[in-house]
Amino acid sequence: MKIFRSLISVLAIIIGLYPIIYFVIDRRFGLLSTKSAALLENIGWNIGFYVHIIFGGIALLIGWIQFNPKIRAKYVRLHKIIGKLYLVSVGFSSIAGFYIAFYATGGIISTLGFMSLSVIWFYTSLNAYLKIRHAEVDQHKNWMIYSYAACFAAVTLRLWLPILTFIFSDFIIGYQIVAWLCWVPNLIVANLIISRFSEERI
């Protein structure tokens, strides 16, 4: 489990810092190279895009810290501060993500995939917050695992997309699949982790 957490943290840091690229080099690379010039100049879309990647990056960067048992036990106040920052970041990023999903490359299949992810990320995070407000610690942990599994879609998307593009020799098909593959398996893994923790508590 320690190796698993270490791998998660390394990948989260790398991808969490990824949005910086859009501020230091020409942003017409990768996924944005598939966007029309008109969309890239659209003020509403740009606001949604940057809100999504900035706050999503923050959530990814700090979320993994909350699962470190030593930090959680020794620095309770820090845990609460990071938790609040994470929830605020999720709120902004998920809502912005839902909006820009309307313009997702790959059409309705991709749009529905990313909209579903945005709703689930918001919903699981909200439940985590409500559970801790009622001092239901175990349920809070469970919902936070689901929340970060949804957040981690930013990582799994970038792992799966080049593989799918290679397999199908078509970026659009790969992107339509990854719009779902980047988060559904994550939630399945999260459920397995929660089930394991539940058995240990019994």
N, C-alpha and C positions, 0 to 999 in steps of 0.2 A: 504493500500500500504506500510506503514511503517513496519508492521509486516512481510509482504512478503519480503521486502528488507532485514530485519534482519535475516530471515530464510535463504535467499540466501547467505548472507555474512557468517553466521555460517557454513553452509555446504561447502561453497567455501574454507574457512580457513582449515577446517578439512581435506578435500580431497586434497587441495593444498599442505598440509604438508605431505600427505601420501607417496610421493616418498622417504622421509627420511628413511622409513622402509627398503628399499632395500640396504641402506648403513650401517645399524646397526645390521641386523640379516641375517641369511641364506635366500637368495632370492628365494629358491625353495618352494614357497608357493603360494596359490591362483592360478591365471592364469598361472604363470610361471611353475607350477607343471605339466601343460599339454604339455610343450615344451620338445622337444628331447634334449638329452645331447649335440648332435652335434650342434644344433641351439644355445644353451646357450653358447657354446664356440666359435661361429662365431663372429669374430671381427666386421665385417660390421653391423651385426644385433645388437650387443651390443652397438655400437656407436649410431645407430638409436634409439634403445630403451631408452638409457639414455638421449640423446638429447631431445627426445619426452617427457619423464616424467619430466625432470628437468625444461625445458622451459614451458611445459604445466602447471606444478605446479605453476610456477611464474605467468603466465598469469591468472590462476584461482585465485590465492591469491590476486592479485592487481586489477583485472578487475572490481570487484564489487564496489571499491572505487569511480570509475569514475561516478557512477550513484547516488552518494550522492549529492543532490542539494546544501547543505550548503558548503561542501568541494569544490565543483566545482565553486561556486560563490566567495568564500572567498580566495581560494588558487589557482589562475589561473595558476601560474607558476608550482605548484606541479601537477596540472591536466595535463599539457602538458608533464611534465617529465614522469609521470606514463603512459600516453598515448603512448609515444614513446617506453618505456620499454615493454609495453604490445604488441605493434605491432611487435617489434623485436622478442619477445618471441613466438608470434603466427607464425611468419615466420619460425623460426627454428623448432618449435614443429609440425606444420602442414606438413612441407616437410618431416621431419623424420617420422611422423605418416603415411604419404602416402607410404613411403618405407617399413616400418615394417608391413603394412597392407597386403603385399604380403605373409607374413608368419602367417597371423591371424588364430587362432584356429577356426575350423568350415569350412575351405575351402573357395570356391569362394563366397558363400553367405555372409560370414563375411568379406571377403576381399573387396568386392564391397561396403558393408555398410560403412566400415571404410575409404576406399578411397574417397567415396562421402563426408563423413564428413570432411576429410582433405581438399578437394577442396573447399567446401562451407565455411569452417572456414577461409581459406586463402582469398577467393574471397570477403567475406563480410568485412573482416578486411581491405583489400586493398581498397575497395570502401569507407569505413569509412575514411581512410587516404586521398584519393583523394578528397572527399567532403569537408573536413575541409581545405585542401590546397586551395580550391576555395571559402572558407568562406561560404559554404552552411551548416550552423549549424544544422538546423532541419534534413536534409538528413544525416548528419554525425551522429547525435544521433540515427536515425533509423537504420543505418547500424551497429552501435556499439551494439545496442540491439540484432540484428541478430548474430553478431560476438560472443557476450558473451553467447548467447543462445547455439551456437555451442560449445563453450568452456565448458559450463556447462554440456555437455554430459559426462564429466569425473565423475560428481556427479550422474547424473541420471542412468548411466550404473551400478554403484555400488548399487543403490537403487533397480533397476529392476532385476539385475542378480540373486540374491538369491531367489527372488519371482518366476521368470520364471523357475529356476532350480528345485524348489520345485513343481511347477505346473506340469511340464513335466517329472520330475524324471530323467532328462537327461541334464547334463551340456552343451553338445555340441549344442543341440537344443536350449536351453536357450540362449547360446552365439550367435548363428546365428540370433535369433530374436532381442537380445539386440543390435546387431551391427547396427540395424536400429531404434529400439525403443528408444535408448538413445539420439537420436538427432532430429528425425522427429517431435515428439510432442513438443519439445523445440522450434522449429522454428514456429510451429503453435501458441504456447502461445506468442512468440515474436511478431508475426503478430497481434494478438489480442491487445497486449499492445500498439503497434504502432498505430493501428486503434483508440484506445481510446485516445491517445495523440493527434492524428490528429483532432478528433472531438472536443477536448478541445481548440485547437488552432483556430477553426472556430468561 
